[in-house]
């Protein structure tokens, strides 16, 4: 292996878990999340030399999230998936939320349209600013604010007055 391949392997091994977590929260499907991460990393590997020369570590992370997000939205838009989900996959233990609350929140997120879900996940799971989310999604900050407000209102309607979910305010 040359230095670039070793460098990419290190990057991928340190970022894959976080990328998977974000992908899973967006799509709500374990296998689709794995596919999204794999596709993202494959895309990055194919242009790694150029990426590595032009980006610092935070820039590479941002690029990885942007690629992941674009593949997710593209997949949803094109309706490529013909798989039928037949069973729920257990949640991974990395979240601080109780298992019941995670299941409830994940189910509620699935009821949001893809762009709305992406805004909520990027804002609150990834702790991104309105401007960063707007840049990642290629939309205006006003659109992000509007989607965010409507999405949170819909989630509150779905979830009711659950006080444990105050982090969504």
C-alpha atoms as a printed R data frame, in Angstrom:
    type eleno elety resid chain resno       x      y      z
1   ATOM     1    CA   UNK     A     1   0.000  0.000  0.000
2   ATOM     2    CA   UNK     A     2   1.214  3.479 -0.746
3   ATOM     3    CA   UNK     A     3   0.941  6.467  1.587
4   ATOM     4    CA   UNK     A     4  -2.300  7.766  0.044
5   ATOM     5    CA   UNK     A     5  -4.056  4.423  0.545
6   ATOM     6    CA   UNK     A     6  -2.857  4.214  4.152
7   ATOM     7    CA   UNK     A     7  -3.976  7.791  4.716
8   ATOM     8    CA   UNK     A     8  -7.427  7.042  3.305
9   ATOM     9    CA   UNK     A     9  -7.708  3.836  5.325
10  ATOM    10    CA   UNK     A    10  -7.004  5.797  8.504
11  ATOM    11    CA   UNK     A    11  -9.526  8.485  7.518
12  ATOM    12    CA   UNK     A    12 -12.229  5.927  6.700
13  ATOM    13    CA   UNK     A    13 -11.690  3.853  9.845
14  ATOM    14    CA   UNK     A    14 -11.941  6.902 12.113
15  ATOM    15    CA   UNK     A    15 -14.986  8.440 10.377
16  ATOM    16    CA   UNK     A    16 -17.119  5.464  9.313
17  ATOM    17    CA   UNK     A    17 -18.929  5.022 12.648
18  ATOM    18    CA   UNK     A    18 -20.014  8.677 12.834
19  ATOM    19    CA   UNK     A    19 -21.027  8.694  9.165
20  ATOM    20    CA   UNK     A    20 -23.073  5.553  9.776
21  ATOM    21    CA   UNK     A    21 -24.807  7.127 12.777
22  ATOM    22    CA   UNK     A    22 -25.783 10.175 10.716
23  ATOM    23    CA   UNK     A    23 -26.901  8.012  7.772
24  ATOM    24    CA   UNK     A    24 -29.005  5.789 10.032
25  ATOM    25    CA   UNK     A    25 -30.736  8.734 11.670
26  ATOM    26    CA   UNK     A    26 -31.536 10.152  8.227
27  ATOM    27    CA   UNK     A    27 -32.833  7.010  6.538
28  ATOM    28    CA   UNK     A    28 -33.912  4.881  9.517
29  ATOM    29    CA   UNK     A    29 -32.689  1.684  7.843
30  ATOM    30    CA   UNK     A    30 -29.566 -0.154  8.987
31  ATOM    31    CA   UNK     A    31 -28.705 -1.616  5.585
32  ATOM    32    CA   UNK     A    32 -29.385  1.533  3.623
33  ATOM    33    CA   UNK     A    33 -27.194  3.455  6.090
34  ATOM    34    CA   UNK     A    34 -24.370  0.963  5.508
35  ATOM    35    CA   UNK     A    35 -24.800  1.371  1.735
36  ATOM    36    CA   UNK     A    36 -24.744  5.163  2.039
37  ATOM    37    CA   UNK     A    37 -21.512  5.103  4.058
38  ATOM    38    CA   UNK     A    38 -19.897  2.615  1.696
39  ATOM    39    CA   UNK     A    39 -20.884  4.672 -1.355
40  ATOM    40    CA   UNK     A    40 -19.626  7.855  0.308
41  ATOM    41    CA   UNK     A    41 -16.260  6.335  1.166
42  ATOM    42    CA   UNK     A    42 -15.927  4.766 -2.299
43  ATOM    43    CA   UNK     A    43 -16.556  8.158 -3.924
44  ATOM    44    CA   UNK     A    44 -13.986  9.772 -1.661
45  ATOM    45    CA   UNK     A    45 -11.416  7.034 -2.297
46  ATOM    46    CA   UNK     A    46 -11.687  7.507 -6.053
47  ATOM    47    CA   UNK     A    47 -10.587 11.149 -5.725
48  ATOM    48    CA   UNK     A    48  -8.625 10.902 -2.473
49  ATOM    49    CA   UNK     A    49  -5.342 12.276 -3.831
50  ATOM    50    CA   UNK     A    50  -7.016 15.441 -5.064
51  ATOM    51    CA   UNK     A    51  -9.174 15.755 -1.929
52  ATOM    52    CA   UNK     A    52  -6.236 15.306  0.411
53  ATOM    53    CA   UNK     A    53  -4.167 17.984 -1.322
54  ATOM    54    CA   UNK     A    54  -6.950 20.559 -1.247
55  ATOM    55    CA   UNK     A    55  -8.575 19.983  2.159
56  ATOM    56    CA   UNK     A    56  -7.693 19.981  5.833
57  ATOM    57    CA   UNK     A    57  -9.277 17.485  8.287
58  ATOM    58    CA   UNK     A    58 -12.445 19.534  8.969
59  ATOM    59    CA   UNK     A    59 -12.825 20.094  5.232
60  ATOM    60    CA   UNK     A    60 -12.604 16.352  4.567
61  ATOM    61    CA   UNK     A    61 -15.230 15.680  7.243
62  ATOM    62    CA   UNK     A    62 -17.524 18.309  5.747
63  ATOM    63    CA   UNK     A    63 -17.025 16.852  2.274
64  ATOM    64    CA   UNK     A    64 -17.844 13.351  3.557
65  ATOM    65    CA   UNK     A    65 -21.085 14.594  5.149
66  ATOM    66    CA   UNK     A    66 -22.017 16.477  1.984
67  ATOM    67    CA   UNK     A    67 -21.440 13.392 -0.196
68  ATOM    68    CA   UNK     A    68 -23.442 11.244  2.251
69  ATOM    69    CA   UNK     A    69 -26.291 13.732  2.300
70  ATOM    70    CA   UNK     A    70 -26.381 14.067 -1.493
71  ATOM    71    CA   UNK     A    71 -26.452 10.287 -1.986
72  ATOM    72    CA   UNK     A    72 -29.237 10.001  0.598
73  ATOM    73    CA   UNK     A    73 -31.370 12.704 -1.019
74  ATOM    74    CA   UNK     A    74 -30.627 11.381 -4.517
75  ATOM    75    CA   UNK     A    75 -31.611  7.862 -3.458
76  ATOM    76    CA   UNK     A    76 -34.884  9.135 -1.982
77  ATOM    77    CA   UNK     A    77 -35.646 11.264 -5.018
78  ATOM    78    CA   UNK     A    78 -34.976  8.523 -7.563
79  ATOM    79    CA   UNK     A    79 -36.673  5.778 -5.521
80  ATOM    80    CA   UNK     A    80 -33.949  3.313 -6.485
81  ATOM    81    CA   UNK     A    81 -34.618  0.994 -3.586
82  ATOM    82    CA   UNK     A    82 -36.844 -1.986 -4.225
83  ATOM    83    CA   UNK     A    83 -36.114 -3.628 -0.893
84  ATOM    84    CA   UNK     A    84 -38.983 -4.302  1.466
85  ATOM    85    CA   UNK     A    85 -38.252 -3.905  5.149
86  ATOM    86    CA   UNK     A    86 -39.596 -6.939  6.986
87  ATOM    87    CA   UNK     A    87 -38.255 -6.447 10.503
88  ATOM    88    CA   UNK     A    88 -36.882 -3.720 12.703
89  ATOM    89    CA   UNK     A    89 -33.152 -3.810 13.368
90  ATOM    90    CA   UNK     A    90 -32.123 -3.205 17.007
91  ATOM    91    CA   UNK     A    91 -30.598  0.182 17.747
92  ATOM    92    CA   UNK     A    92 -26.890  0.451 18.338
93  ATOM    93    CA   UNK     A    93 -25.914  1.177 21.965
94  ATOM    94    CA   UNK     A    94 -23.936  4.359 21.250
95  ATOM    95    CA   UNK     A    95 -26.727  6.827 22.001
96  ATOM    96    CA   UNK     A    96 -27.310  8.405 25.405
97  ATOM    97    CA   UNK     A    97 -31.079  8.188 24.804
98  ATOM    98    CA   UNK     A    98 -33.033  5.367 26.383
99  ATOM    99    CA   UNK     A    99 -33.843  2.564 23.924
100 ATOM   100    CA   UNK     A   100 -37.588  3.279 24.014
101 ATOM   101    CA   UNK     A   101 -37.033  6.968 23.403
102 ATOM   102    CA   UNK     A   102 -34.638  6.236 20.517
103 ATOM   103    CA   UNK     A   103 -37.160  3.950 18.851
104 ATOM   104    CA   UNK     A   104 -39.885  6.564 19.262
105 ATOM   105    CA   UNK     A   105 -37.692  9.367 17.934
106 ATOM   106    CA   UNK     A   106 -36.444  7.303 14.978
107 ATOM   107    CA   UNK     A   107 -40.007  6.331 14.061
108 ATOM   108    CA   UNK     A   108 -41.102  9.975 14.273
109 ATOM   109    CA   UNK     A   109 -38.167 11.077 12.092
110 ATOM   110    CA   UNK     A   110 -39.220  8.550  9.434
111 ATOM   111    CA   UNK     A   111 -42.535 10.373  9.114
112 ATOM   112    CA   UNK     A   112 -40.776 13.533  7.935
113 ATOM   113    CA   UNK     A   113 -39.974 14.075  4.250
114 ATOM   114    CA   UNK     A   114 -36.285 13.475  3.397
115 ATOM   115    CA   UNK     A   115 -35.173 17.122  3.275
116 ATOM   116    CA   UNK     A   116 -36.968 17.935  6.530
117 ATOM   117    CA   UNK     A   117 -35.385 14.899  8.188
118 ATOM   118    CA   UNK     A   118 -31.957 15.916  6.878
119 ATOM   119    CA   UNK     A   119 -32.364 19.417  8.353
120 ATOM   120    CA   UNK     A   120 -33.352 18.057 11.786
121 ATOM   121    CA   UNK     A   121 -30.567 15.460 11.852
122 ATOM   122    CA   UNK     A   122 -27.895 17.937 10.753
123 ATOM   123    CA   UNK     A   123 -29.100 20.659 13.150
124 ATOM   124    CA   UNK     A   124 -29.593 18.570 16.277
125 ATOM   125    CA   UNK     A   125 -27.670 15.308 15.897
126 ATOM   126    CA   UNK     A   126 -24.679 16.845 14.136
127 ATOM   127    CA   UNK     A   127 -25.072 20.179 16.005
128 ATOM   128    CA   UNK     A   128 -24.620 22.193 12.812
129 ATOM   129    CA   UNK     A   129 -25.477 25.877 12.455
130 ATOM   130    CA   UNK     A   130 -28.252 27.089 10.158
131 ATOM   131    CA   UNK     A   131 -25.598 28.371  7.752
132 ATOM   132    CA   UNK     A   132 -23.727 25.045  7.665
133 ATOM   133    CA   UNK     A   133 -26.949 23.120  7.019
134 ATOM   134    CA   UNK     A   134 -27.906 25.566  4.264
135 ATOM   135    CA   UNK     A   135 -24.498 25.087  2.643
136 ATOM   136    CA   UNK     A   136 -24.678 21.287  2.886
137 ATOM   137    CA   UNK     A   137 -28.183 21.168  1.430
138 ATOM   138    CA   UNK     A   138 -27.571 23.879 -1.170
139 ATOM   139    CA   UNK     A   139 -30.434 26.078 -0.008
140 ATOM   140    CA   UNK     A   140 -30.913 29.468  1.602
141 ATOM   141    CA   UNK     A   141 -30.756 29.961  5.363
142 ATOM   142    CA   UNK     A   142 -34.380 31.109  5.293
143 ATOM   143    CA   UNK     A   143 -35.419 27.803  3.720
144 ATOM   144    CA   UNK     A   144 -33.502 25.875  6.368
145 ATOM   145    CA   UNK     A   145 -35.147 27.896  9.145
146 ATOM   146    CA   UNK     A   146 -38.575 27.334  7.624
147 ATOM   147    CA   UNK     A   147 -38.017 23.582  7.152
148 ATOM   148    CA   UNK     A   148 -36.598 23.337 10.660
149 ATOM   149    CA   UNK     A   149 -39.582 25.110 12.231
150 ATOM   150    CA   UNK     A   150 -42.148 23.030 10.319
151 ATOM   151    CA   UNK     A   151 -40.256 19.802 11.020
152 ATOM   152    CA   UNK     A   152 -40.047 20.461 14.753
153 ATOM   153    CA   UNK     A   153 -43.736 21.380 14.857
154 ATOM   154    CA   UNK     A   154 -44.600 18.127 13.094
155 ATOM   155    CA   UNK     A   155 -42.342 16.128 15.431
156 ATOM   156    CA   UNK     A   156 -43.930 17.782 18.466
157 ATOM   157    CA   UNK     A   157 -47.357 16.904 17.100
158 ATOM   158    CA   UNK     A   158 -46.318 13.298 16.556
159 ATOM   159    CA   UNK     A   159 -44.511 12.917 19.875
160 ATOM   160    CA   UNK     A   160 -46.813 14.998 22.042
161 ATOM   161    CA   UNK     A   161 -45.535 16.894 25.061
162 ATOM   162    CA   UNK     A   162 -42.693 14.509 25.937
163 ATOM   163    CA   UNK     A   163 -40.382 16.605 28.158
164 ATOM   164    CA   UNK     A   164 -37.365 14.364 27.469
165 ATOM   165    CA   UNK     A   165 -37.324 15.643 23.890
166 ATOM   166    CA   UNK     A   166 -36.736 19.265 24.844
167 ATOM   167    CA   UNK     A   167 -33.369 19.111 23.046
168 ATOM   168    CA   UNK     A   168 -35.398 19.586 19.854
169 ATOM   169    CA   UNK     A   169 -36.391 23.127 20.829
